[in-house]
């Protein structure tokens, strides 16, 4: 399993889009991350009337914050009760330049891609075609964007600095939790 930004964003696509300034704007929005020859790009959308759109038009820079799997780790799970409580997590902070996609066809393409990707795991995937003409009218109320990362700061605290016994006992307690897989994959060579 790849533990990079694309993997985290595929599993946890709802991110905070934060624009700096005297009155910073923070908006939750779903994104799709896609690999490019120079790295990756994130595509998402915002309501056209949202104040964040005007801010991004003036200053096309933002920080994107993504929180992946995370879990509290209790010392009560461990044989060594002198261990401190902690939190394991996978998170991203991405600084990016943002381009608003003002062409209606570009926005519709981003929406269709999001629908296709988010519906892919369903037993009976839904399609925007079921909406008929309502899809176009709703698409006119949003504007898509592309965020091109300039820096990516991935923070992965997944037991990699834990002693082997603490790591194994934490894994046992977190069996079935989404972070379990991330802990195993982020600690290659360690016996679970």
N, C-alpha and C positions, 0 to 999 in steps of 0.2 A: 504494500500500500504506500502510495506517495503521501507524504505529510506536508506538502507545500501549500501555498495559498490557494491553488486551484482546487485541491481536494477539500480544504476546509470550507471554501465558498460554495462548492457543489453540495456539501452536506448541510451547510448553515448559511443560506443565501440572504437572509434578512440582516441588513447592515445599517449602521448609523452613518449617514453622509453629513459631515460637519464642515461648514464654511467658517473661516476665521473672520476676525474683524472686531469692531467695537461692540457690536451686538451679534455674536456668533449664532448661526442658525444650525440646528441639528434635526435631521429628518430620518425616520426609519423608512427604508425602501428595499425591496427585493432586487437582487442583481443576478446576472449570469456572468461568470468569468470564463474567458476563452483564451487559449494559448495563441500567441502571435509570434512571428519570427524574432521580435525584439523583447519578448517577455509574455505579457498578458494584458488583456483589456477587460474592463467590467462594463456591462450595459444594464441600464435600469430605466426607470421612469418616475416622474413626479407629476402631481396635478399641475396643470398650466397656471392656475390661479394661486398656487402656493408661493409665499414670499421668497422661498428659497430659489425659485427659478430666476427671479430678478437679480438676486445676489450673485448667482452663478453666471448670469449674462454679463454683469459688471466685472466680476472677479472670478475667472474660471479655475479656481483652485479649491481643493477640499481635502479633508482627511476622512478616510473611510475606516470605521472601526467594526471589526467582526469578532464575535465570541463564539467559539466552537464548543465542543463538549467540555464540561467542567463538573467537578464534584468536590464536596467537602471530604476530607480524610480525617477520621476520628482516631485518636490514640486508643480508644476503647477497643478497636479492632486488632490491636497489636499485643504481642506478648510483652514487649518493652513499653510499659506505661509511662516511661520518662520522655517519650517522644512528644513533640509539640503538635497540636492540631495544625492542619494546613489545608490548602486548596489546590487541587490539580486542575489544569486548564490548557486549552489551546486557543490562542487569540492572534489577531492581526491588526496592525496599524499601518495603513497605506496612505501615503501622501500622493496626490494625483492632480493632473490637469484634467479639467472636465470640459467636454464639448457638448453643448446642447444640440440635439438633432432636430432642426426646425422643419425638415421635410416630412410631410405626413406619411409618406411611404416608408421612411426610415423608422419612424415611431411605430408604425404598424408591424414592421419586420421585427423590431425588438420585442413587442408584445407577443407576437406569434412564437418567437423563439422561447420566451419565458414560459408561455403556456405549454409548449411542446415539452420542454425540459421538466417542468414541475408536474405535469400530468403523466410523464413517462412511467412512473412506478405504479400508477393506478391499475386496478383490474380492468376497468372500462374507461380508458383515458378520454377525457372530455376534449372537445375542439371548439375553437371560436366560431366555426361554421355553424354550430348549434344556435348561436346568437342571431344569425342572419344579419340584416342591416344594422342592428343595434351595436355590433362590434365597431363599425366605422364611427358611429356617433359618440360612443364612449372613448374611442381612440383619439378623437379630436379634443377631448377634455384633458389629455395628458401630453407631456413632452418627454421624449426619450433622451438619454444622455449616454455618452461614452466617457469613462474615466480611465485615463492612461497613467498608470503608476509611475512615479518618479523615484519613490523609495518604498520599500516594504520591510516592516519590522515584525517578524514572526516570533511570538513568545510561546514556548511550549514547556510548561512545567508538568511533566508527566512521570514523575518518580525517578528520573534519570540520576539524581544525586542521592537517592535513598540507599541505605544498606540493603543487601540482597534479601534479608529476612523481612525487613519492613516493606520492601517492594512486593514480595510474594504475598504477605498477609494483606496488604492494601488491595492487591489484585483479586484475591479471594473474596474480600468484602465487597468489591465493586463488580463482581461477576454479573453480567447482564446489563450493566450500565453502559451507555455509549462511550464513555471515556476508557473503558476497559481495553477495547481494541486499540485505541490510540496509544495507551500506555505500553501494550505489548509491542506494537509496531515501532514505537519511538525508542525502544530499548532492545535493539537487535543483539542477539547473543546472550541475553539474560534469560535464565530459565524461569518461566512463570510458576 
